[in-house]
Amino acid sequence: MKSAKNSKSLFEEGRRREQAGHLEDAAAAYQQVVDADPANRDAVGRLLVVYRRLKEYARELAVVEAALGAVAEEDKTAQQKWIRSHPGAAKIGMSVLRRLGGESATAFGTDPEVEKLLKRKAFLEKRIGGKKRAAAGRRKTKKKTAPAVRSREREEKKAAAAAAARKAAAEKKRQEVADKKKHAAAERKAARDAARAQARKEKEAKAKPSLFVVSLHYLVALDRIDAAMAKHAAFLNKYFKAGDFLVAGRQEPRTGGIIIARVKSRAAVERIMRQDPFVKGRLASVDIVEFKASKIGRLWGKRT
């Protein structure tokens, strides 16, 4: 009773493992049941399915042979029991069997399950034997491979490796060319962007130019200033005509003069003012203040 209970528990455990996809564990549980009772058809059937899914054909064949052996043993036991119970009929039956050329009676072929096992056994024996023959044929062919064939295979491998190397080198070169083109394009774009930025800057500078207040402070007496005034006036007229000076006049009281200039930079103003006769003759000093014009009104008076 205890053995039957254990077999039932193991069978149920095998079913759970099989349904969960743990085929090796399921096979172990079913195998224990079959080892204890090779004629347990439920366990045998499930074990064969599991071994088939695992492609364990040799183990499957062992289970089939054990099951057939158990069925044959049951059949033999049943025959002996019947002979003991019916000795007369058994004697007549054995006599008929000998006349037909047989030696013993068997149930093989009359049980559908047994027929399935016999067919599966034949299939497995053929499959396992075919694999062995195929493996032996491969080993035999390998041994017979001629040195020329092996040499050709080596040359083919070398050629394939060389082709792969050439392909990799070509791909690398293509990538380098693509990278150079990409880099050159990026440099051209950067140059265009820089040029546009400079153009915008110059345009903004023209729209809102810097103006300069040039303040002259006399360093000598007025009679010396008056003596150089004609040359100073010619200097002023030159740069008014060039458009660099906008407004010019003397301070009140007369301690110097003021010039409003519009030029590109402070350096340009300084360069111009060094040409002033007052500055060249050390008759006056110069202070320069730069500012941005945000509003410009209409000038009154005449331009001189």
Secondary structure, 3 states (H helix, E strand, C coil): CHHHHHHHHHHHHHHHHHHCCCHHHHHHHHHHHHHHCCCCHHHHHHHHHHHHHHCCHHHHHHHHHHHHHHHHHHHHHHHHHHHHHCHHHHHHHHHHHHHCCCCCCCCCCCCHHHHHHHHHHHHHHHHHHHHHHHHHHHHHHHHHCCHHHHHHHHHHHHHHHHHHHHHHHHHHHHHHHHHHHHHHHHHHHHHHHHHHHHHHHHHHHHHCCEEEEEEEEECCCHHHHHHCHHHHHHHHHHHHHCCCEEEEEECCCCCEEEEEECCCCHHHHHHHHCCCHHHHCCCEEEEEEEEECCCCCCCCCCCC
